[in-house]
Amino acid sequence: MPAKVSSMIKAMRSGCSAPAQETKGAAEWMKLHRPETRILGIVGGLGPETGCIFCLNINIKFKAKTGSQPHLILDNLPITGESEGRLIRGGASGEHFRLLEESIALFNKVEVDLIAIPCNTVHVFLPELRHISAVPILSILEETAKECKKLGLKKVGLLASTKTVREKLHENELGKTGIEVILPDGEEQEFVSGCIVRIINRETKKDDGQMMLGIIKNLEKKGAEGIVLGCTDLPLLVSKLDMGLPVVNTTAVLEDAAVGFLLGQGRDGWPRLGRQDAERTAEARKTKPEVGKWGMI
């Protein structure tokens, strides 16, 4: 990448506005080097291992279908461990919103074609992020609901961070399709969130997997017909466990949706992504809306 593009990105990341000619130069350089290729912007670092695996899996799936690699740009956010743990356990994190906002702005500047955020919990900020983005942003919540409906599930057990559960992120989206969500009890939910933090920090305990399996069995007893892994880090722990139920891996669901877009495949629901109206899109590139409630946390 030429120095002009690099300096523009550095200026944006530091919070400064890049000169107009450099921003234009970056966009022109991107178009010149990918005239027929869609670019996927990936917001990573939420946890970092999952973000990297997400990139790798999209590369593998895309190459298997086309024989070539996709054009991916990963922005690995410098989230502090303190903010990470606080958000997962149900607290507030202005740091997350600020960094997400900067990342979305960066991807809009370099004019990627689609943005994916492989993290369920930070989808609590999705309405605000879509509002400030002219580039469509995939929703892991919407794609998961489509997958559950396709599988014919009526009741699903949800394993997710306390923040995801409290904000009813999956519950609200699945409810639109008539799917009931069954949750772990209080102590089990506390364990799930603690386990997610340990996975991110590579500090899992020997019995974490079996403890999680026990929670899954309890969800099945409550009537769950399938399990939604509502945290993209959970597959790192439970992927090899025999759960005995259909499992909806939200990471894989988002990967498949992103690959479908990169391949130019038609998919019901694409018009719902971001803002498709030309006038609003143009306005989005000019102005930055006032930060909403999540930015004030």
HELIX and SHEET records of a PDB file:
HELIX    1   1 ALA A    3  ARG A   13  1                                  11    
HELIX    2   2 ALA A   20  HIS A   33  1                                  14    
HELIX    3   3 PRO A   48  THR A   66  1                                  19    
HELIX    4   4 GLY A   81  ILE A   88  1                                   8    
HELIX    5   5 GLY A   94  LYS A  109  1                                  16    
HELIX    6   6 THR A  121  PHE A  125  5                                   5    
HELIX    7   7 LEU A  126  HIS A  131  1                                   6    
HELIX    8   8 ILE A  140  LYS A  150  1                                  11    
HELIX    9   9 THR A  162  ARG A  166  1                                   5    
HELIX   10  10 LEU A  169  GLY A  175  1                                   7    
HELIX   11  11 GLY A  186  ILE A  200  1                                  15    
HELIX   12  12 ASP A  208  LYS A  221  1                                  14    
HELIX   13  13 PRO A  235  VAL A  238  1                                   4    
HELIX   14  14 THR A  250  LEU A  262  1                                  13    
HELIX   15  15 TRP A  270  ARG A  272  5                                   3    
HELIX   16  16 ALA A  278  LYS A  286  1                                   9    
HELIX   17  17 LYS A  293  MET A  296  5                                   4    
SHEET    1   A 3 HIS A  71  ASN A  76  0                                        
SHEET    2   A 3 ILE A  39  GLY A  44  1                                        
SHEET    3   A 3 LEU A 114  ALA A 116  1                                        
SHEET    1   B 4 GLU A 180  ILE A 182  0                                        
SHEET    2   B 4 LYS A 155  LEU A 159  1                                        
SHEET    3   B 4 GLY A 226  LEU A 229  1                                        
SHEET    4   B 4 VAL A 247  ASN A 249  1                                        
END                                                                             
